[in-house]
Amino acid sequence: MREADAIRHRAPVKAAGLAQLAVAIAILSVFPVRLGNLGTIRIGENLIRPGGPGTPYWLVFSRYDVKNRIRLETVFDADVPKLIDNFNVLLRGANEPWLFPGMKCGHKGLATLSGQITKRIEKATGLFITVHQFRHAAAALILWAKPGNYEYVRRILGHRNIQTTINFYIGLETALATKEFGEIIRSQLRFDPETA
């Protein structure tokens, strides 16, 4: 967003594009929704401020808008609303309600948005991460911090069935489990690798 702010007067279209990516990445970082939901966020319908201006944004998807027919919603902390508000200033006067408007009408194409997010992250960090991989990263982070808490992962990712969550992410805990088991063994044996 700092880059977008720096060029907003001399290159407003480029600034709006950069701001758009900053907002998309911020949303995915704290609420890893599917690309189909991210790209079709409507201001006033999905992205709302029930308390009025200056209050937190809520991001809400009715069950009819979600692949698994599970209602998804979150309240953003102070950082994401600041980015969204800054981005709204750069929107180039879009007359449609899309958070990520296309160049002509409608929302930005999903493949375009996805590719731009991936390229921007790679340019900034050197990491290649797709929009969908934000979901996998969220599951990994949750299970690292809260081993076995598949219900938490299920809720964040919006899976209908917890077995789906377990089937996809059970392997993530193997490395953590073996690490912890090694610590248990070392503590019991008082293992000293230098004298072994």
Phi and psi restraints in degrees (value plus and minus 20) as a CYANA .aco file:
   2 ARG   PHI     -80.4   -40.4
   2 ARG   PSI     -59.6   -19.6
   3 GLU   PHI     -84.1   -44.1
   3 GLU   PSI     -61.6   -21.6
   4 ALA   PHI     -82.7   -42.7
   4 ALA   PSI     -64.4   -24.4
   5 ASP   PHI     -81.2   -41.2
   5 ASP   PSI     -58.4   -18.4
   6 ALA   PHI     -86.3   -46.3
   6 ALA   PSI     -47.1    -7.1
   7 ILE   PHI    -133.5   -93.5
   7 ILE   PSI     -11.8    28.2
   8 ARG   PHI     -78.0   -38.0
   8 ARG   PSI     -51.5   -11.5
   9 HIS   PHI    -106.8   -66.8
   9 HIS   PSI     -54.0   -14.0
  10 ARG   PHI    -113.1   -73.1
  10 ARG   PSI     -41.2    -1.2
  11 ALA   PHI    -164.9  -124.9
  11 ALA   PSI      50.4    90.4
  12 PRO   PHI     -82.5   -42.5
  12 PRO   PSI     -54.3   -14.3
  13 VAL   PHI     -88.7   -48.7
  13 VAL   PSI     -64.9   -24.9
  14 LYS   PHI     -83.1   -43.1
  14 LYS   PSI     -60.1   -20.1
  15 ALA   PHI     -81.1   -41.1
  15 ALA   PSI     -63.1   -23.1
  16 ALA   PHI     -83.2   -43.2
  16 ALA   PSI     -59.4   -19.4
  17 GLY   PHI     -83.9   -43.9
  17 GLY   PSI     -63.2   -23.2
  18 LEU   PHI     -84.9   -44.9
  18 LEU   PSI     -62.2   -22.2
  19 ALA   PHI     -83.7   -43.7
  19 ALA   PSI     -59.1   -19.1
  20 GLN   PHI     -78.5   -38.5
  20 GLN   PSI     -65.1   -25.1
  21 LEU   PHI     -88.0   -48.0
  21 LEU   PSI     -57.4   -17.4
  22 ALA   PHI     -80.9   -40.9
  22 ALA   PSI     -63.3   -23.3
  23 VAL   PHI     -86.8   -46.8
  23 VAL   PSI     -64.8   -24.8
  24 ALA   PHI     -80.7   -40.7
  24 ALA   PSI     -65.3   -25.3
  25 ILE   PHI     -86.6   -46.6
  25 ILE   PSI     -59.1   -19.1
  26 ALA   PHI     -82.3   -42.3
  26 ALA   PSI     -64.0   -24.0
  27 ILE   PHI     -82.4   -42.4
  27 ILE   PSI     -68.7   -28.7
  28 LEU   PHI     -81.2   -41.2
  28 LEU   PSI     -52.0   -12.0
  29 SER   PHI     -87.5   -47.5
  29 SER   PSI     -52.3   -12.3
  30 VAL   PHI    -129.4   -89.4
  30 VAL   PSI     -34.5     5.5
  31 PHE   PHI    -169.9  -129.9
  31 PHE   PSI      62.1   102.1
  32 PRO   PHI     -93.5   -53.5
  32 PRO   PSI      56.8    96.8
  33 VAL   PHI    -100.0   -60.0
  33 VAL   PSI     145.2   185.2
  34 ARG   PHI     -90.0   -50.0
  34 ARG   PSI     134.6   174.6
  35 LEU   PHI     -73.8   -33.8
  35 LEU   PSI     -61.6   -21.6
  36 GLY   PHI     -80.0   -40.0
  36 GLY   PSI     -52.3   -12.3
  37 ASN   PHI    -101.2   -61.2
  37 ASN   PSI     -64.6   -24.6
  38 LEU   PHI     -75.8   -35.8
  38 LEU   PSI     -71.0   -31.0
  39 GLY   PHI     -90.1   -50.1
  39 GLY   PSI     -35.9     4.1
  40 THR   PHI    -134.4   -94.4
  40 THR   PSI       5.6    45.6
  41 ILE   PHI     -86.4   -46.4
  41 ILE   PSI     106.5   146.5
  42 ARG   PHI    -125.7   -85.7
  42 ARG   PSI     108.1   148.1
  43 ILE   PHI     -89.3   -49.3
  43 ILE   PSI     110.2   150.2
  44 GLY   PHI      73.0   113.0
  44 GLY   PSI     -36.0     4.0
  45 GLU   PHI    -136.2   -96.2
  45 GLU   PSI     -75.3   -35.3
  46 ASN   PHI    -114.8   -74.8
  46 ASN   PSI     -59.7   -19.7
  47 LEU   PHI    -124.1   -84.1
  47 LEU   PSI      87.9   127.9
  48 ILE   PHI    -150.9  -110.9
  48 ILE   PSI     140.7   180.7
  49 ARG   PHI    -145.7  -105.7
  49 ARG   PSI      65.2   105.2
  50 PRO   PHI     -79.1   -39.1
  50 PRO   PSI     -47.9    -7.9
  51 GLY   PHI    -108.4   -68.4
  51 GLY   PSI     -19.5    20.5
  52 GLY   PHI      73.0   113.0
  52 GLY   PSI    -198.7  -158.7
  53 PRO   PHI     -75.8   -35.8
  53 PRO   PSI     121.1   161.1
  54 GLY   PHI      64.7   104.7
  54 GLY   PSI     -25.4    14.6
  55 THR   PHI    -118.8   -78.8
  55 THR   PSI     147.8   187.8
  56 PRO   PHI     -81.2   -41.2
  56 PRO   PSI     127.7   167.7
  57 TYR   PHI    -100.6   -60.6
  57 TYR   PSI     124.6   164.6
  58 TRP   PHI    -131.5   -91.5
  58 TRP   PSI     121.9   161.9
  59 LEU   PHI    -134.9   -94.9
  59 LEU   PSI      99.0   139.0
  60 VAL   PHI    -150.6  -110.6
  60 VAL   PSI     111.2   151.2
  61 PHE   PHI    -143.6  -103.6
  61 PHE   PSI     100.8   140.8
  62 SER   PHI     -85.5   -45.5
  62 SER   PSI     140.6   180.6
  63 ARG   PHI     -81.1   -41.1
  63 ARG   PSI     -44.1    -4.1
  64 TYR   PHI     -94.3   -54.3
  64 TYR   PSI     -37.9     2.1
  65 ASP   PHI    -115.6   -75.6
  65 ASP   PSI     -21.5    18.5
  66 VAL   PHI    -133.2   -93.2
  66 VAL   PSI     119.1   159.1
  67 LYS   PHI     -68.4   -28.4
  67 LYS   PSI     -66.0   -26.0
  68 ASN   PHI    -111.4   -71.4
  68 ASN   PSI     -13.1    26.9
  69 ARG   PHI      39.2    79.2
  69 ARG   PSI      17.5    57.5
  70 ILE   PHI    -133.4   -93.4
  70 ILE   PSI     105.7   145.7
  71 ARG   PHI     -83.4   -43.4
  71 ARG   PSI     113.6   153.6
  72 LEU   PHI    -139.0   -99.0
  72 LEU   PSI     116.9   156.9
  73 GLU   PHI    -176.9  -136.9
  73 GLU   PSI     131.2   171.2
  74 THR   PHI    -171.5  -131.5
  74 THR   PSI     140.0   180.0
  75 VAL   PHI    -132.4   -92.4
  75 VAL   PSI     108.4   148.4
  76 PHE   PHI    -104.5   -64.5
  76 PHE   PSI     121.1   161.1
  77 ASP   PHI     -92.4   -52.4
  77 ASP   PSI    -191.5  -151.5
  78 ALA   PHI     -85.4   -45.4
  78 ALA   PSI     -50.7   -10.7
  79 ASP   PHI     -88.2   -48.2
  79 ASP   PSI     -66.2   -26.2
  80 VAL   PHI     -85.6   -45.6
  80 VAL   PSI     -64.2   -24.2
  81 PRO   PHI     -79.0   -39.0
  81 PRO   PSI     -55.2   -15.2
  82 LYS   PHI     -81.8   -41.8
  82 LYS   PSI     -63.3   -23.3
  83 LEU   PHI     -84.2   -44.2
  83 LEU   PSI     -63.9   -23.9
  84 ILE   PHI     -82.8   -42.8
  84 ILE   PSI     -64.8   -24.8
  85 ASP   PHI     -82.9   -42.9
  85 ASP   PSI     -61.3   -21.3
  86 ASN   PHI     -84.4   -44.4
  86 ASN   PSI     -61.1   -21.1
  87 PHE   PHI     -83.5   -43.5
  87 PHE   PSI     -61.3   -21.3
  88 ASN   PHI     -78.8   -38.8
  88 ASN   PSI     -51.1   -11.1
  89 VAL   PHI     -86.7   -46.7
  89 VAL   PSI     -50.7   -10.7
  90 LEU   PHI    -113.5   -73.5
  90 LEU   PSI     -14.4    25.6
  91 LEU   PHI     -86.8   -46.8
  91 LEU   PSI     -18.9    21.1
  92 ARG   PHI      43.7    83.7
  92 ARG   PSI       8.1    48.1
  93 GLY   PHI      49.3    89.3
  93 GLY   PSI      11.4    51.4
  94 ALA   PHI     -80.3   -40.3
  94 ALA   PSI     114.6   154.6
  95 ASN   PHI    -116.3   -76.3
  95 ASN   PSI     -22.1    17.9
  96 GLU   PHI    -121.6   -81.6
  96 GLU   PSI     140.5   180.5
  97 PRO   PHI    -102.9   -62.9
  97 PRO   PSI     -13.0    27.0
  98 TRP   PHI     -92.9   -52.9
  98 TRP   PSI     116.9   156.9
  99 LEU   PHI     -87.3   -47.3
  99 LEU   PSI     -55.1   -15.1
 100 PHE   PHI    -138.8   -98.8
 100 PHE   PSI      59.1    99.1
 101 PRO   PHI     -92.3   -52.3
 101 PRO   PSI     130.7   170.7
 102 GLY   PHI     -98.1   -58.1
 102 GLY   PSI     155.9   195.9
 103 MET   PHI     -88.1   -48.1
 103 MET   PSI     -53.2   -13.2
 104 LYS   PHI    -128.4   -88.4
 104 LYS   PSI     -88.2   -48.2
 105 CYS   PHI    -171.1  -131.1
 105 CYS   PSI     143.3   183.3
 106 GLY   PHI      56.3    96.3
 106 GLY   PSI    -195.7  -155.7
 107 HIS   PHI    -102.8   -62.8
 107 HIS   PSI     142.2   182.2
 108 LYS   PHI     -80.9   -40.9
 108 LYS   PSI     122.7   162.7
 109 GLY   PHI     -77.4   -37.4
 109 GLY   PSI     117.9   157.9
 110 LEU   PHI     -83.4   -43.4
 110 LEU   PSI     -61.3   -21.3
 111 ALA   PHI     -84.7   -44.7
 111 ALA   PSI     -58.3   -18.3
 112 THR   PHI     -84.3   -44.3
 112 THR   PSI     -69.1   -29.1
 113 LEU   PHI     -79.5   -39.5
 113 LEU   PSI     -66.4   -26.4
 114 SER   PHI     -79.8   -39.8
 114 SER   PSI     -67.4   -27.4
 115 GLY   PHI     -83.1   -43.1
 115 GLY   PSI     -60.2   -20.2
 116 GLN   PHI     -85.6   -45.6
 116 GLN   PSI     -60.3   -20.3
 117 ILE   PHI     -82.6   -42.6
 117 ILE   PSI     -68.2   -28.2
 118 THR   PHI     -80.0   -40.0
 118 THR   PSI     -66.4   -26.4
 119 LYS   PHI     -84.2   -44.2
 119 LYS   PSI     -60.0   -20.0
 120 ARG   PHI     -85.9   -45.9
 120 ARG   PSI     -62.5   -22.5
 121 ILE   PHI     -84.4   -44.4
 121 ILE   PSI     -62.5   -22.5
 122 GLU   PHI     -84.0   -44.0
 122 GLU   PSI     -60.8   -20.8
 123 LYS   PHI     -84.4   -44.4
 123 LYS   PSI     -61.0   -21.0
 124 ALA   PHI     -99.1   -59.1
 124 ALA   PSI     -52.2   -12.2
 125 THR   PHI    -142.8  -102.8
 125 THR   PSI     -39.0     1.0
 126 GLY   PHI      66.2   106.2
 126 GLY   PSI     -24.5    15.5
 127 LEU   PHI    -112.6   -72.6
 127 LEU   PSI     118.5   158.5
 128 PHE   PHI    -117.8   -77.8
 128 PHE   PSI      90.1   130.1
 129 ILE   PHI    -156.6  -116.6
 129 ILE   PSI     109.1   149.1
 130 THR   PHI    -108.3   -68.3
 130 THR   PSI     147.8   187.8
 131 VAL   PHI     -77.5   -37.5
 131 VAL   PSI     -63.3   -23.3
 132 HIS   PHI     -86.5   -46.5
 132 HIS   PSI     -49.5    -9.5
 133 GLN   PHI     -88.8   -48.8
 133 GLN   PSI     -36.9     3.1
 134 PHE   PHI     -81.4   -41.4
 134 PHE   PSI     -54.8   -14.8
 135 ARG   PHI     -87.0   -47.0
 135 ARG   PSI     -64.5   -24.5
 136 HIS   PHI     -84.9   -44.9
 136 HIS   PSI     -60.9   -20.9
 137 ALA   PHI     -82.8   -42.8
 137 ALA   PSI     -60.5   -20.5
 138 ALA   PHI     -80.9   -40.9
 138 ALA   PSI     -65.8   -25.8
 139 ALA   PHI     -80.8   -40.8
 139 ALA   PSI     -64.2   -24.2
 140 ALA   PHI     -82.3   -42.3
 140 ALA   PSI     -64.7   -24.7
 141 LEU   PHI     -83.9   -43.9
 141 LEU   PSI     -62.3   -22.3
 142 ILE   PHI     -83.6   -43.6
 142 ILE   PSI     -68.0   -28.0
 143 LEU   PHI     -90.2   -50.2
 143 LEU   PSI     -46.3    -6.3
 144 TRP   PHI     -88.6   -48.6
 144 TRP   PSI     -62.2   -22.2
 145 ALA   PHI     -99.8   -59.8
 145 ALA   PSI     -51.7   -11.7
 146 LYS   PHI    -155.4  -115.4
 146 LYS   PSI      52.6    92.6
 147 PRO   PHI     -71.9   -31.9
 147 PRO   PSI     114.5   154.5
 148 GLY   PHI      62.4   102.4
 148 GLY   PSI     -23.2    16.8
 149 ASN   PHI    -107.0   -67.0
 149 ASN   PSI      48.4    88.4
 150 TYR   PHI     -89.9   -49.9
 150 TYR   PSI     -46.2    -6.2
 151 GLU   PHI     -84.1   -44.1
 151 GLU   PSI     -60.0   -20.0
 152 TYR   PHI     -81.7   -41.7
 152 TYR   PSI     -67.1   -27.1
 153 VAL   PHI     -80.9   -40.9
 153 VAL   PSI     -65.2   -25.2
 154 ARG   PHI     -76.4   -36.4
 154 ARG   PSI     -64.5   -24.5
 155 ARG   PHI     -87.9   -47.9
 155 ARG   PSI     -63.3   -23.3
 156 ILE   PHI     -83.6   -43.6
 156 ILE   PSI     -61.6   -21.6
 157 LEU   PHI    -106.9   -66.9
 157 LEU   PSI     -31.2     8.8
 158 GLY   PHI      54.2    94.2
 158 GLY   PSI      10.6    50.6
 159 HIS   PHI     -93.8   -53.8
 159 HIS   PSI     121.8   161.8
 160 ARG   PHI     -92.7   -52.7
 160 ARG   PSI     -59.9   -19.9
 161 ASN   PHI    -138.9   -98.9
 161 ASN   PSI     110.6   150.6
 162 ILE   PHI     -84.7   -44.7
 162 ILE   PSI     -46.7    -6.7
 163 GLN   PHI     -83.6   -43.6
 163 GLN   PSI     -54.1   -14.1
 164 THR   PHI     -79.9   -39.9
 164 THR   PSI     -66.1   -26.1
 165 THR   PHI     -81.7   -41.7
 165 THR   PSI     -67.4   -27.4
 166 ILE   PHI     -81.7   -41.7
 166 ILE   PSI     -67.2   -27.2
 167 ASN   PHI     -78.4   -38.4
 167 ASN   PSI     -60.0   -20.0
 168 PHE   PHI     -94.7   -54.7
 168 PHE   PSI     -56.0   -16.0
 169 TYR   PHI    -138.0   -98.0
 169 TYR   PSI     -15.5    24.5
 170 ILE   PHI     -79.4   -39.4
 170 ILE   PSI     -54.6   -14.6
 171 GLY   PHI     -87.6   -47.6
 171 GLY   PSI     -41.8    -1.8
 172 LEU   PHI     -84.1   -44.1
 172 LEU   PSI     -46.4    -6.4
 173 GLU   PHI    -107.8   -67.8
 173 GLU   PSI     -28.6    11.4
 174 THR   PHI     -80.3   -40.3
 174 THR   PSI     -67.6   -27.6
 175 ALA   PHI     -82.9   -42.9
 175 ALA   PSI     -62.2   -22.2
 176 LEU   PHI     -85.0   -45.0
 176 LEU   PSI     -63.0   -23.0
 177 ALA   PHI     -82.7   -42.7
 177 ALA   PSI     -64.2   -24.2
 178 THR   PHI     -87.8   -47.8
 178 THR   PSI     -55.5   -15.5
 179 LYS   PHI     -83.2   -43.2
 179 LYS   PSI     -68.5   -28.5
 180 GLU   PHI     -83.6   -43.6
 180 GLU   PSI     -58.2   -18.2
 181 PHE   PHI     -83.6   -43.6
 181 PHE   PSI     -62.2   -22.2
 182 GLY   PHI     -79.2   -39.2
 182 GLY   PSI     -59.9   -19.9
 183 GLU   PHI     -84.6   -44.6
 183 GLU   PSI     -59.7   -19.7
 184 ILE   PHI     -81.6   -41.6
 184 ILE   PSI     -68.5   -28.5
 185 ILE   PHI     -81.6   -41.6
 185 ILE   PSI     -67.1   -27.1
 186 ARG   PHI     -80.8   -40.8
 186 ARG   PSI     -59.2   -19.2
 187 SER   PHI     -88.2   -48.2
 187 SER   PSI     -54.0   -14.0
 188 GLN   PHI     -95.1   -55.1
 188 GLN   PSI     -55.4   -15.4
 189 LEU   PHI    -114.1   -74.1
 189 LEU   PSI     -28.8    11.2
 190 ARG   PHI      31.5    71.5
 190 ARG   PSI      29.7    69.7
 191 PHE   PHI     -89.1   -49.1
 191 PHE   PSI     107.9   147.9
 192 ASP   PHI    -137.5   -97.5
 192 ASP   PSI      85.9   125.9
 193 PRO   PHI     -81.2   -41.2
 193 PRO   PSI     -42.1    -2.1
 194 GLU   PHI     -96.6   -56.6
 194 GLU   PSI     -45.4    -5.4
 195 THR   PHI    -121.3   -81.3
 195 THR   PSI     -21.4    18.6
